Amino acid sequence: MSTLLQRLAEVESPTIGLGCMNLSHGYGIRVPEPEALRALDAAFDMGYRHFDTATLYGATANERVVGQALQGKRDRLFLASKCGLAIDPELGKRVIDGRPETIRRQCEASLERLRTDHLDLYYLHRMDRQVPIEESVGALGRLVEEGKIRAVGLSEISAATLRRARTEHPIAAVQSEYSLWTRNPEIALIEACREADTALVAFSPLGRGFLTGALREPAAFEEGDMRRHMPRFNAENYPKNLRLLEDFTAVANELGVTPAQLALAWLKAQGNDIIPIPGTRSVEHMRENLAAEPLSLDNPTVARLNAMMTPNQVAGARYSEAQQADVDTEEFG
């Protein structure tokens, strides 16, 4: 069993975690703090124990609200955050910085915002191409030695980078976008993770909302919604992608589950070392997602789903050129 799975088991966590980003970042106007606090309280009460945040989200606002909501519950949950990517207050834009001194500074600031003396898992949010990955991971390893973090993670990296990184320190988890609609980890990353007993934490397991079947008109996205700049959601590609949902939704109906629950069940069927962390602003959707925890798909159903939304069927790249420049993941040709 991987280190991550062991630690999730210690707090009796479901395999499905909660991505907290949506409350503060990425999908339009930030959720008001009282509403975000109520949502996080409800998530804990319904059984979520794995909470994922980052320095970047809401320019540190997400860590603050997560820290406030989870106060008094720290020993009953698994808390993950990220460094190396932040909003520079002077420049007003995202800056990738993987230097050891920056990692340490951001970690200490995160601990203060999250009202804790340690993080269960701390990811390098993006690889800094100006800093050898070994240097960044070495800095994270020193934070483990000091007890500030318990395990090291990486995000949006390639199999080759993971292999380099783990020569410096064990990597407990790699976080990458993974869903029926986005299969990039299957190129090489899953294999590399399994070589190293590293869990794959799947963000956007519902295809940034696409796999829920509820997004019919991307033009209605709020100002500031990152999907406005993603090729799959543009006016040319999205109608083509919507047609891919028809068979998928039919399977969900046959099984008596929602499309979102089917998407999560498919991910869980890829292996017990795949940990989905769907994010949402809605308490109702949190409950719907967590209800996928006991679902198990038989092999014929998994095979049927595997044939849907293959990379050659999906219209558009997952990121724009500018977004893609910040990541180190393998891409389909």
N, C-alpha and C positions, 0 to 999 in steps of 0.2 A: 504494500500500500504506500502511495506517495506521501511525502511530508504534509502536503496540503490536505489530502483526504484524512489523514490522521488528526490533524488539528481541527478540521471541520467536525469530525466525529466527537472530539472532546467537548464541543459545545452543543452536541446533538443537532447539528445543522442539517437541513434538507440539502440535497444535491443542487437545488436551484437557489441561487443567491439573488441579491438585489443590487442592481446598478443604480446609484443615487444621482448620477449626472443630470438626468432629465429635470429634476426639481430646480436646478439652478443654471443650466447651461445647455446650449446646442440646439434647442428646439423652440426658440422664440422667447417670449417674455418670461422672466424668472417667476416661479411660483412664490407668492407672498410667504414670508417666514412663518406666520402662525399656521397657515395651511400646510406648508412643508413639514413642520413639526408634527402636526396631527397625522400626516401620511406616514411618517417614519415611526411614530408611536404605534399606529395601526399595523404596520408591517411587522414590528417586533411581536405584537400581541397575537398576530395570526400565525407566527412561527418562523419568520425569516431570522436567520442568525448570521449570515454572511453579508456584510455591507461593504460596498466598494465605492470609494470616492477618489479625489485627486486635488492637488494644489491648483491645477488649471481651472477646475469647474467653478464657474461664477466668479472667477478671479479671487479664489479662496472662500467665497461665501458658502459653497457646498460643505466644505469641511467644518465650518463654524456651525451650520445648522445640524449636521450629523452629530457633531460633538455635543451639542446642547440636547438633542433628542435622545441620545443614547447614554447620557449621564446616569450613573447609578446602575447601569446594566452591563458594564464593561466586561465583567468576568463571565458573562453568559453569551458572548458573541465573538465573532471573528471579524476583525476590522482590517481592511486593506486600503491603502492610499498610494499615491504616485508622485514622483518627482521628475525633474529634468525638463519639464514643459510648464511654462507659466505665462501669465499675462504681465508684461512689463508695465508698471504703472506710469512710467515716464513716456514710453513709446506708445502705450495703448494697444499693443499687439502681442501675439504669441511669440515667445522666444524659447528655443531649444537650447539647453545648457546642461551638459553632462559632466562638467568638471567636478572633481571630488569636493571642493570647498562649497560649491553650489548645492550639491546633493546633501551635504551635512546641514547647511543652513536651512534648506527647505524642509528637511526632516524635522529639525528641532522646532521650526515654526508650525509644521503640521501637528506635532504632538501637542503643542500649546492650544491650537485651534480645536483639536479633537478631544481635549481635556483628558489625556491619557499619558502614561509614561512609556508606552511601547505600542508598536503596530504589529499585528500578526503577520502581515505581508506588505512589503513595500516594493513597488515596481519602478523601474526606470521607464517613464511614460513614452519617451521617444529616444532612440539612439542619436547621440550628437555625432555627426560625421567628422567633426573637428577633434574629437576625443576618442582614443582607442577604447573599445568596449571593455577591455580588461581593466582600464583605469577606473571607469565608472562602476563596474561590478566590484572592483577591489574596495572602493569607498563604501559601497553597500555592505560588503562583507565586514568591514570594520564596525559598522553600525550594529551588525548582528553580535559581534564580539562584545560590544558595550551594552547590549541588552535593549537598545532603542528600537530595534526591529527583530522579529523572530525568523523571518525568512525573506529571501530575495526573489523578486519577480522581474520580468521584462515584458514590454508591450510592443506589438506591431514590429516584430523582428523576424528575420529569416532563419532557416535551419542552420545555415553556415555561421551566422552571428551567435546563435545559441551554443553551437559547439565550441566557438572561441570563448564565450563568456563562462561556460561551466568549467573551463580549465583554471579559472581564477577563484570561483566559489560555486557551490551547488545552487542550482536555480529551481526553486520550488514550483514556479508557475510561469507560463507565458500566456499573456492575454492577447487575443487576436479576434478579429471579426470572423464569426463562423455561423452559418445557417444553411438551410437547404438552398437559399438564394445566393450564398457567398461561400464557395467551397475552397478558397485559396489555401487554408491550412492542409488540405489533402495533398497538395503538390509535394511537400517535403517536410513541413513543420511537425505534423502529428508523429511521423516516424522518428524525427529527431527528439521530440519530447519523450517518446516512449523509450528511446535509447538511454535517456538520462533520468528516468523515473520522475519526469516533470509533468505536472498537470497542465491541461490546456483550459484556460478560462475563456469562455466564449462570450464576447460582448456583441450587442445587437443580434441576439439569437432569433429575433422576430423580424429580421431584415429591415430594421429601422421603421417598423410599423407595417411594412408591405405585407408580411405573411399573416397579419391579423385579418386582412381582407377589408379593413375599415377605411383605408386611404384610397379614395376614388379620384380625387382631384387635387394634385399637387399644387396647383395655382393658388389654393386656399391656405398654403402654409404661411404662418406668421412671419413678419419681418424678423430676420435674425435666425431663422431656421436653417441649419446647415444643409438640409436636403435640397434647398433651392439651388445649390451649386454642385449637386451630385448628378452625373450624367444619366443614371438610371431613372431619375425622377423627372427628367425634362420632358417637354411637350412632345418631342419626337419618339422617345423611347418608352415612356411610361404606359401608353396605351398598348404597346406590344407586350410589355411585362404583365399587364393586368390579365391578358389572355392566358398566361401561364398559371394563374390562380384557379382557373375553373376546375381542372382535375384535382388539384390539391384540396380545394374546398369540398369537392365531392367525397373524397376519402374521409375528411373530418366529419361530414354529415353521416356517412356510413357507420362510423365508429361512435357517433354520439358525443363528440367532443368539439370544442371550438377550434378554428384554424390556429390560433395562438398555442393552444394546448398540444395540438398535433405537431407543430413546429418544434416545441420543446421536447416532446416525446421522441421525435426523430433524432434530435441532438443527443439525448440521453442514450439512445440505441447505438450511438457510435462508440461507446465505451464508458466505463465508470470513471475514467480519468478526464472526461470532458465535463466541465462545470459551467452551465449557462448562468448568466447574470442579466436577465432581462431588466430593462429600466422602464419606468412609467411615472406619470404624474398622478395617476388615478388609483385610488385605494381599491376600487372595484377590479381594475385590471391586475393589481398586485395579487388579489385573492384568486382571480382566474388563472394567473400564471402558476401560482403555488399549487393549485389543484392538479397540475400536470405531474406532480411529484410521483404519485403511485402508478402512472400510466406505463404500460409496457407494450411494445409493438411486436407482432410476430414477424418472422423473417420474410414471408411473402409481401407483407405490407411495407417493410423497410425497403425491400428491393423495388417495389412499385414506386415508392417516393424517391428513391435514388435516381430513377430515370427521369424525374421531373426537374425542371429548372437547372439543367446542367449548364456548365459555363458557355457552351456554344448556343444555348437557347436563350440565355438572358441578354437583353438589349442594353448596352451601355456599360462603361467601366464603373467600378464601385466608387472611385474618387475622381475628382478633377485633377488636372496636371499639377496644380499648386498643392492640393491636398496629398497627392501621391508622392510628391517630392519629400515630404516629411517622414515617410515610412520606409521600412526596410524589408517588407514582406515580399514573398514570391508572387508573381502575377501570371495569369494564364496568357499564353501567346495569342 
